[in-house]
Amino acid sequence: QVQLVESGGGLVQAGGSLRLSCAASGSIFSINTMGWYRQLAGKQRELVAFITRGGNTNYADSVKGRFTISRDNANNTVYLQMNMLKPEDTAVYYCNAITMILAHYWGQGTQVTVSS
């Protein structure tokens, strides 16, 4: 089992920045990929970015050039630096971990609100 705890959400004006953190515990040796998803009320959860254990990254087109995902393997933490935030980035952001046997784990979610 893997437990994920997110922090860092909040309210920010358009053009501002936030950094989300996600700390993993439990069977952390089994984690391969970690990432961030977001979800608006009534909509499907969508991928924002992910990073593999080896450091390979992938981003949704809507956040490329503005968001940066990073990972501290020693502290079992993944970060999402969000710059130049837009109102359409407003959502609940969820941390995700995928293990070597392709099991998915989710954090509880953290609200990000960007005001115009």
N, C-alpha and C positions, 0 to 999 in steps of 0.2 A: 504494500500500500504506500501511496505517496500523498502527502498533505501539502497544499499550496496556500500561502497567505499573501494576499496583495495589500499594497498600501500606496498612497501617493495621489489618489484622485482628488478632485475638488472643483472649484469654480474659478474660471479664468476668463479674461477678456480675449476677444479675437486678436490674434497676433502674438499672444503670450505663449508661455511654455509650462509644461509639467513633466515630471518624471515619475513613472510608475515603477514599483519594485514588486518582486514576487519571490518569496523565500520558500524553498522546498525542504521538506523533512520526510523521514520515513525511509523507504527503500530507494534512496537517491542514487545508489550505484546502478540502478536499472534504467535511469532516465537517459534517453537519447536526445530527443528534440524538445525544446521549450519554446513557447510562443505566446502571443497575445491575440485574442479575438475581441470583437465588440458586437454589441447587440442593442438595437433600438426597440422600443416597445412595439410589439406586433410584427416584428421583422425577424428574419433568420439571423443567426449568429454568423458573422463573417470574419475571415482571417485578416489580421492586421499585419503581422510579421511573425517569422519564426527563425530560430537559430539552432543549429545542430551542435552536438557535443564538440565537433571539430571546428566550429566557428563559422560554418557556411550560413548565410542569411538569405531570406526572401521576404519581399514586401508587397503589399497590395499596391496597385498603381496609384490609388488615391492618396497614399501617404509617402510615396517615394520622394526623397529629397527633403522631407520635413521630419520624419520619425527615424530614430536609430535604435535598433535592438542590440543589446550586449549581454554578456553572460559572464559571471564569476563562478567558475566551476569549484574553486576552493571553498567558497561560501554558499554554494548551491543556490545562487540567486540570479534571476534574470531581470533586466531593466528595459524600460521603454522610454527613451527620451523623446518627448513630443514638442516640436518647435513650430512656430507659425501656425498655431492652432486656428481652426475655422469653426463656425457654428455647426457645420455638418459633421464635425468630429464628436459632437455630443453623443454619448452612449454609455452603457455599462461595459466596462472593459474586464475581460476574464483572462486569467493566466491559464495556460494549458501545458501539460507535460505528457509526452508520449514515451513509453518504455520500450525496451528492446523487443518485447513480445507484443508491441503495438497496442498496449492498454492505454487508454486516455484518462487523465485526471484533470480536474478543474478546480480553480479557486472559487471563492464566494462572490467575486465581482467587486469592482470599485467604480463609482460614478464619476464620470468626467463631464462637466458642463462648460461649454464655451459660449459666452454671451457676445452678442454683436454690438 
